[in-house]
């Protein structure tokens, strides 16, 4: 039975690697897997006449995907599909617009849709796409990672070039380990209090 699944976790929790593992497993079972990610995420992406990009894990796994812009609909890409053994998978789903998540919900009435992304930003506020996924997903799964202290990391702390956490700025700033650090709430609050 088809459904909408949201797998979320802090940065470095293996979201992209898990997506690529699921892709492999579904393909081994005879499914056709379609990969997407928001064009806003420019890491590893390139744009050509077909809006192709790359989903890449820190562990080195990668696969080609279709880049989707905020003003685009998924039906543009999926209208011609009529195979019940179809899976739709998205990386960086936190960057989706509300209307796109609602469209994926409708698509999940026919096909299973699996989204991977962050829950909250560096200020612990929902991203638009994540908020709507939490509201509409049939199945929500947390992928876990650890803080440097060994506790469960739940916060995506934005850091400067000296490794100090930042508390202000735009919600979306694309970056990896050079810009973000996964932290537990205890370490984050301790670092935050140093800034005050």
Backbone as CSV, one residue per row, in Angstrom:
resi,resn,N_x,N_y,N_z,CA_x,CA_y,CA_z,C_x,C_y,C_z
1,UNK,0.835,-1.174,0.000,0.000,0.000,0.000,0.883,1.242,0.000
2,UNK,0.562,2.205,-0.834,1.384,3.408,-0.972,1.219,4.318,0.239
3,UNK,2.268,5.105,0.499,2.217,6.044,1.614,3.283,7.110,1.455
4,UNK,3.203,8.124,2.314,4.188,9.198,2.368,5.032,8.985,3.621
5,UNK,6.341,8.821,3.419,7.282,8.573,4.516,8.231,9.759,4.610
6,UNK,8.481,10.237,5.840,9.474,11.287,6.057,10.530,10.769,7.027
7,UNK,11.765,10.665,6.534,12.914,10.274,7.348,13.731,11.533,7.613
8,UNK,13.836,11.907,8.877,14.533,13.144,9.211,15.654,12.862,10.199
9,UNK,16.582,13.774,10.259,17.670,13.670,11.224,18.528,14.906,11.143
10,UNK,19.363,15.099,12.145,20.311,16.208,12.126,21.333,15.957,11.015
11,UNK,22.125,16.962,10.736,23.172,16.785,9.729,24.114,15.665,10.184
12,UNK,24.640,14.935,9.231,25.542,13.800,9.470,24.843,12.583,10.069
13,UNK,23.531,12.486,9.886,22.818,11.305,10.394,22.663,10.236,9.318
14,UNK,23.240,10.465,8.143,23.215,9.452,7.092,21.960,9.456,6.237
15,UNK,21.299,10.607,6.131,20.050,10.678,5.359,20.265,10.333,3.890
16,UNK,21.231,10.951,3.253,21.477,10.684,1.829,21.952,9.252,1.617
17,UNK,22.782,8.753,2.519,23.250,7.375,2.405,22.077,6.403,2.557
18,UNK,21.174,6.685,3.492,20.004,5.831,3.686,19.113,5.862,2.446
19,UNK,18.921,7.051,1.871,18.125,7.176,0.647,18.718,6.306,-0.454
20,UNK,20.023,6.390,-0.643,20.668,5.626,-1.711,20.632,4.121,-1.436
21,UNK,20.666,3.745,-0.176,20.525,2.328,0.187,19.117,1.842,-0.126
22,UNK,18.117,2.638,0.239,16.726,2.277,-0.064,16.524,2.174,-1.570
23,UNK,17.117,3.117,-2.319,17.006,3.089,-3.784,17.510,1.744,-4.303
24,UNK,18.683,1.351,-3.855,19.274,0.080,-4.289,18.344,-1.086,-3.948
25,UNK,17.847,-1.112,-2.726,16.976,-2.210,-2.289,15.689,-2.270,-3.101
26,UNK,15.070,-1.130,-3.356,13.848,-1.108,-4.169,14.134,-1.575,-5.596
27,UNK,15.244,-1.126,-6.169,15.583,-1.550,-7.533,15.850,-3.052,-7.581
28,UNK,16.491,-3.593,-6.564,16.732,-5.036,-6.498,15.422,-5.817,-6.447
29,UNK,14.385,-5.181,-5.889,13.068,-5.824,-5.786,12.205,-5.569,-7.021
30,UNK,12.789,-4.923,-8.050,12.075,-4.718,-9.304,11.298,-3.423,-9.419
31,UNK,11.517,-2.487,-8.498,10.823,-1.201,-8.555,11.581,-0.214,-9.432
32,UNK,10.853,0.702,-10.017,11.435,1.842,-10.730,11.489,2.986,-9.721
33,UNK,12.686,3.520,-9.484,12.875,4.567,-8.483,13.200,5.883,-9.184
34,UNK,12.464,6.927,-8.827,12.703,8.268,-9.353,13.249,9.131,-8.226
35,UNK,14.431,9.726,-8.448,15.099,10.545,-7.438,14.982,12.026,-7.768
36,UNK,14.698,12.823,-6.736,14.565,14.271,-6.880,15.232,14.960,-5.699
37,UNK,15.578,16.213,-5.907,15.945,17.086,-4.798,15.698,18.522,-5.230
38,UNK,15.410,19.406,-4.275,15.201,20.811,-4.613,16.452,21.415,-5.245
39,UNK,16.255,22.195,-6.286,17.376,22.824,-6.990,18.133,23.792,-6.089
40,UNK,17.489,24.243,-5.018,18.116,25.155,-4.066,19.380,24.543,-3.464
41,UNK,19.411,23.226,-3.311,20.588,22.551,-2.763,21.594,22.354,-3.889
42,UNK,22.578,23.217,-3.936,23.532,23.225,-5.047,24.728,22.299,-4.825
43,UNK,24.837,21.687,-3.651,25.989,20.813,-3.397,25.917,19.597,-4.312
44,UNK,26.952,19.379,-5.097,27.025,18.217,-5.975,26.102,18.286,-7.170
45,UNK,25.484,19.425,-7.402,24.504,19.519,-8.485,25.078,20.232,-9.695
46,UNK,24.526,19.901,-10.811,24.830,20.613,-12.032,23.532,20.701,-12.800
47,UNK,23.378,21.751,-13.564,22.147,21.917,-14.322,22.468,21.736,-15.791
48,UNK,21.697,20.882,-16.438,21.811,20.737,-17.878,20.414,20.870,-18.457
49,UNK,20.245,20.489,-19.693,18.943,20.647,-20.341,17.859,19.802,-19.677
50,UNK,18.252,18.822,-18.878,17.279,17.958,-18.212,17.201,18.220,-16.711
51,UNK,17.799,19.327,-16.231,17.783,19.658,-14.799,18.302,18.519,-13.927
52,UNK,19.421,17.947,-14.307,19.979,16.825,-13.549,20.906,17.330,-12.447
53,UNK,20.899,16.622,-11.355,21.771,16.906,-10.231,22.283,15.602,-9.671
54,UNK,22.884,15.672,-8.493,23.450,14.486,-7.860,23.041,14.458,-6.391
55,UNK,22.622,13.298,-5.935,22.458,13.054,-4.505,23.713,12.310,-4.084
56,UNK,24.458,12.893,-3.146,25.732,12.303,-2.730,25.786,12.196,-1.213
57,UNK,26.310,11.074,-0.737,26.487,10.893,0.708,27.935,11.197,1.070
58,UNK,28.156,11.523,2.320,29.512,11.765,2.790,30.365,10.503,2.693
59,UNK,29.710,9.340,2.673,30.427,8.061,2.581,30.867,7.739,1.157
60,UNK,30.475,8.580,0.183,30.926,8.389,-1.187,29.904,7.795,-2.139
61,UNK,28.745,7.381,-1.653,27.691,6.890,-2.549,27.036,8.070,-3.238
62,UNK,26.640,7.888,-4.496,25.932,8.962,-5.192,25.083,8.404,-6.319
63,UNK,24.097,9.206,-6.720,23.216,8.837,-7.830,22.686,10.110,-8.466
64,UNK,22.417,10.026,-9.744,21.845,11.149,-10.478,20.398,11.358,-10.042
65,UNK,19.974,12.615,-10.034,18.595,12.936,-9.663,18.100,14.088,-10.533
66,UNK,16.817,14.354,-10.438,16.224,15.499,-11.123,16.088,16.637,-10.126
67,UNK,16.526,17.823,-10.524,16.387,19.013,-9.689,15.001,19.605,-9.892
68,UNK,14.347,19.943,-8.795,13.004,20.513,-8.852,13.051,21.919,-8.267
69,UNK,12.536,22.880,-9.025,12.503,24.268,-8.582,11.233,24.542,-7.786
70,UNK,11.289,25.565,-6.933,10.181,25.864,-6.021,8.859,26.097,-6.738
71,UNK,8.911,26.624,-7.945,7.671,26.918,-8.678,7.228,25.760,-9.577
72,UNK,7.933,24.628,-9.525,7.586,23.471,-10.356,6.698,22.491,-9.602
73,UNK,5.960,21.707,-10.383,5.166,20.627,-9.808,5.813,19.295,-10.166
74,UNK,5.551,18.290,-9.351,6.084,16.961,-9.628,5.319,16.281,-10.750
75,UNK,4.074,16.684,-10.968,3.286,16.064,-12.043,3.956,16.275,-13.398
76,UNK,4.717,17.347,-13.522,5.476,17.607,-14.750,6.377,16.418,-15.089
77,UNK,6.914,15.772,-14.054,7.835,14.655,-14.249,7.152,13.294,-14.153
78,UNK,6.021,13.233,-13.468,5.426,11.939,-13.141,4.161,11.604,-13.911
79,UNK,3.642,12.520,-14.712,2.374,12.289,-15.416,2.388,11.050,-16.306
80,UNK,3.533,10.715,-16.872,3.598,9.599,-17.827,3.831,8.246,-17.152
81,UNK,3.993,8.239,-15.836,4.254,6.988,-15.116,2.931,6.286,-14.836
82,UNK,2.903,5.001,-15.123,1.702,4.229,-14.830,2.067,2.826,-14.359
83,UNK,3.186,2.715,-13.653,3.647,1.424,-13.155,3.463,1.392,-11.639
84,UNK,2.669,0.459,-11.126,2.455,0.414,-9.677,3.733,0.147,-8.880
85,UNK,4.763,-0.401,-9.537,6.035,-0.644,-8.849,6.964,0.559,-9.045
86,UNK,6.451,1.720,-8.632,7.182,2.979,-8.735,7.369,3.557,-7.338
87,UNK,8.562,4.049,-7.065,8.874,4.713,-5.798,9.435,6.096,-6.133
88,UNK,8.939,7.109,-5.443,9.431,8.479,-5.597,10.255,8.789,-4.351
89,UNK,11.507,9.236,-4.534,12.371,9.541,-3.391,12.960,10.940,-3.541
90,UNK,12.992,11.669,-2.421,13.515,13.037,-2.415,14.530,13.230,-1.310
91,UNK,15.614,13.903,-1.635,16.599,14.301,-0.639,16.416,15.789,-0.372
92,UNK,16.878,16.246,0.772,16.807,17.664,1.163,15.369,18.189,1.115
93,UNK,14.426,17.372,1.578,12.998,17.699,1.495,12.612,18.914,2.325
94,UNK,13.455,19.318,3.260,13.151,20.513,4.052,13.024,21.749,3.172
95,UNK,13.647,21.735,1.995,13.619,22.888,1.096,12.395,22.920,0.183
96,UNK,11.518,21.936,0.272,10.310,21.935,-0.559,9.343,23.015,-0.096
97,UNK,8.571,23.535,-1.038,7.504,24.482,-0.710,6.297,23.702,-0.194
98,UNK,5.469,24.359,0.578,4.269,23.714,1.129,3.433,23.061,0.039
99,UNK,3.227,23.781,-1.065,2.389,23.237,-2.150,3.011,21.976,-2.753
100,UNK,4.337,21.892,-2.784,4.996,20.700,-3.320,4.793,19.501,-2.393
101,UNK,4.865,19.719,-1.083,4.631,18.616,-0.144,3.186,18.152,-0.251
102,UNK,2.261,19.094,-0.386,0.847,18.715,-0.532,0.628,17.927,-1.821
103,UNK,1.359,18.277,-2.864,1.274,17.512,-4.110,1.839,16.100,-3.908
104,UNK,2.948,15.985,-3.189,3.523,14.666,-2.907,2.557,13.815,-2.084
105,UNK,1.829,14.445,-1.188,0.808,13.726,-0.422,-0.223,13.117,-1.372
106,UNK,-0.659,13.892,-2.361,-1.627,13.381,-3.341,-1.005,12.254,-4.176
107,UNK,0.245,12.420,-4.564,0.948,11.380,-5.330,1.050,10.100,-4.504
108,UNK,1.193,10.256,-3.179,1.341,9.080,-2.307,0.054,8.261,-2.195
109,UNK,-1.032,8.748,-2.743,-2.254,7.946,-2.810,-2.106,6.833,-3.846
110,UNK,-1.157,7.023,-4.784,-0.931,6.042,-5.850,0.431,5.350,-5.733
111,UNK,1.462,6.115,-5.368,2.827,5.594,-5.274,3.412,5.917,-3.902
112,UNK,4.326,5.088,-3.440,5.025,5.410,-2.200,6.014,6.538,-2.472
113,UNK,5.992,7.537,-1.594,6.889,8.687,-1.671,7.713,8.701,-0.383
114,UNK,9.042,8.729,-0.535,9.935,8.727,0.623,10.779,9.998,0.579
115,UNK,10.639,10.829,1.611,11.375,12.092,1.697,12.401,12.018,2.823
116,UNK,13.573,12.563,2.569,14.638,12.638,3.562,15.009,14.099,3.745
117,UNK,15.211,14.530,4.988,15.593,15.916,5.199,15.799,16.263,6.658
118,UNK,16.116,17.524,6.866,16.276,18.062,8.210,14.908,18.394,8.790
119,UNK,14.806,18.346,10.100,13.573,18.750,10.775,13.569,20.262,10.985
120,UNK,14.663,20.783,11.543,14.710,22.205,11.900,16.007,22.855,11.434
121,UNK,15.983,24.184,11.438,17.152,24.961,11.034,18.072,25.196,12.232
122,UNK,19.050,26.061,12.066,20.042,26.313,13.113,19.469,27.055,14.310
123,UNK,18.255,27.607,14.174,17.580,28.276,15.298,16.528,27.372,15.931
124,UNK,16.472,26.121,15.497,15.515,25.124,15.962,14.085,25.451,15.524
125,UNK,13.940,26.098,14.372,12.636,26.398,13.781,12.417,25.461,12.595
126,UNK,11.165,25.039,12.407,10.853,24.181,11.272,11.189,24.855,9.948
127,UNK,11.667,24.074,8.997,11.685,24.488,7.602,10.262,24.309,7.082
128,UNK,9.893,25.056,6.056,8.541,24.956,5.497,8.216,23.527,5.067
129,UNK,9.108,22.914,4.306,8.857,21.561,3.820,8.756,20.545,4.943
130,UNK,9.629,20.651,5.934,9.618,19.713,7.060,8.339,19.835,7.874
131,UNK,7.899,21.051,8.100,6.678,21.273,8.886,5.494,20.561,8.244
132,UNK,5.337,20.737,6.941,4.198,20.131,6.252,4.365,18.614,6.180
133,UNK,5.584,18.136,6.037,5.810,16.686,6.054,5.434,16.089,7.411
134,UNK,5.754,16.775,8.503,5.342,16.293,9.822,3.825,16.278,9.945
135,UNK,3.156,17.202,9.290,1.690,17.252,9.341,1.037,16.158,8.500
136,UNK,1.633,15.820,7.352,0.958,14.952,6.386,1.514,13.535,6.249
137,UNK,2.736,13.304,6.675,3.350,11.984,6.446,2.614,10.878,7.196
138,UNK,2.496,9.735,6.535,1.898,8.548,7.152,2.873,7.872,8.105
139,UNK,4.159,8.044,7.844,5.203,7.345,8.593,6.366,8.316,8.768
140,UNK,6.731,8.602,10.017,7.832,9.523,10.309,8.913,8.742,11.046
141,UNK,10.140,8.805,10.516,11.256,8.043,11.089,12.432,8.971,11.372
142,UNK,12.990,8.836,12.555,14.151,9.642,12.918,15.430,8.850,12.670
143,UNK,16.370,9.479,11.975,17.711,8.920,11.794,18.611,9.629,12.802
144,UNK,19.384,8.879,13.538,20.130,9.461,14.649,21.607,9.619,14.329
145,UNK,22.192,10.642,14.951,23.629,10.855,14.920,24.046,11.328,16.304
146,UNK,25.343,11.469,16.520,25.815,11.829,17.855,26.562,13.149,17.860
147,UNK,26.475,13.805,18.993,27.216,15.026,19.281,28.656,14.625,19.623
148,UNK,29.565,15.577,19.613,30.962,15.300,19.983,31.069,14.747,21.404
149,UNK,30.080,15.040,22.267,30.103,14.548,23.651,29.580,13.118,23.761
150,UNK,29.008,12.584,22.674,28.493,11.222,22.684,26.986,11.114,22.843
151,UNK,26.310,12.227,23.186,24.851,12.205,23.310,24.215,12.342,21.928
152,UNK,22.918,12.043,21.863,22.171,12.164,20.609,22.148,13.627,20.152
153,UNK,22.553,13.857,18.907,22.544,15.206,18.330,21.198,15.471,17.670
154,UNK,20.596,16.590,18.014,19.304,16.970,17.435,19.325,18.363,16.830
155,UNK,20.411,19.089,17.022,20.487,20.489,16.592,21.538,20.639,15.499
156,UNK,21.163,21.384,14.452,22.069,21.699,13.345,22.651,23.085,13.604
157,UNK,23.709,23.158,14.373,24.292,24.449,14.732,25.068,25.011,13.545
158,UNK,24.800,26.270,13.227,25.577,26.957,12.186,26.822,27.519,12.850
159,UNK,27.957,27.325,12.202,29.224,27.774,12.779,29.962,28.703,11.817
160,UNK,30.852,29.506,12.397,31.703,30.365,11.570,33.020,29.648,11.284
161,UNK,33.950,30.343,10.646,35.223,29.726,10.253,36.079,29.311,11.453
162,UNK,35.763,29.842,12.653,36.491,29.467,13.870,35.785,28.367,14.660
163,UNK,34.681,27.856,14.116,33.937,26.799,14.797,32.988,27.290,15.868
164,UNK,32.793,28.608,15.954,31.876,29.178,16.950,30.458,29.188,16.386
165,UNK,29.466,28.885,17.250,28.096,28.847,16.746,27.576,30.256,16.464
166,UNK,26.726,30.325,15.447,26.077,31.573,15.058,24.602,31.473,15.407
167,UNK,24.039,32.581,15.881,22.638,32.585,16.304,21.747,33.401,15.389
168,UNK,22.338,34.153,14.472,21.569,34.999,13.560,21.934,34.678,12.121
169,UNK,21.030,35.056,11.218,21.277,34.874,9.794,20.044,34.372,9.082
170,UNK,20.166,34.254,7.774,19.068,33.737,6.960,18.788,32.288,7.332
171,UNK,17.545,31.864,7.184,17.205,30.484,7.530,17.989,29.497,6.679
172,UNK,18.089,29.781,5.390,18.732,28.829,4.482,20.088,29.350,4.046
173,UNK,21.104,28.571,4.339,22.463,28.815,3.866,23.051,27.442,3.572
174,UNK,23.273,27.169,2.303,23.742,25.850,1.889,25.181,25.649,2.362
175,UNK,25.430,24.499,2.963,26.775,24.197,3.427,26.844,22.811,4.020
176,UNK,28.045,22.388,4.288,28.283,21.069,4.872,28.981,21.205,6.211
177,UNK,29.970,20.339,6.445,30.676,20.332,7.727,31.425,21.625,8.004
178,UNK,31.751,22.376,6.954,32.461,23.639,7.152,31.538,24.718,7.714
179,UNK,30.233,24.503,7.644,29.255,25.527,8.031,28.294,25.079,9.127
180,UNK,28.177,23.776,9.330,27.215,23.248,10.307,27.840,22.144,11.146
181,UNK,27.329,22.029,12.367,27.816,21.015,13.302,26.605,20.435,14.033
182,UNK,26.491,19.112,14.059,25.398,18.453,14.782,25.739,18.433,16.265
183,UNK,24.783,18.910,17.084,25.032,19.008,18.528,23.825,18.515,19.326
184,UNK,24.084,18.052,20.549,22.993,17.770,21.482,22.548,19.103,22.080
185,UNK,21.374,19.103,22.698,20.857,20.362,23.234,21.724,20.892,24.375
186,UNK,22.363,20.020,25.143,23.186,20.467,26.268,24.422,21.223,25.778
187,UNK,25.125,20.653,24.821,26.318,21.319,24.272,25.932,22.597,23.540
188,UNK,24.813,22.548,22.806,24.370,23.733,22.080,24.056,24.868,23.050
189,UNK,23.302,24.586,24.093,22.932,25.634,25.057,24.165,26.181,25.765
190,UNK,25.120,25.317,26.080,26.356,25.775,26.719,27.102,26.741,25.793
191,UNK,27.210,26.380,24.502,27.887,27.254,23.534,27.093,28.536,23.299
192,UNK,25.783,28.412,23.260,24.922,29.585,23.051,25.074,30.577,24.205
193,UNK,25.138,30.070,25.425,25.271,30.952,26.591,26.603,31.690,26.602
194,UNK,27.630,31.116,25.984,28.917,31.809,25.866,28.786,33.049,24.991
195,UNK,27.818,33.032,24.054,27.634,34.143,23.114,26.859,35.293,23.753
196,UNK,26.217,35.033,24.882,25.332,36.050,25.480,26.021,36.839,26.560
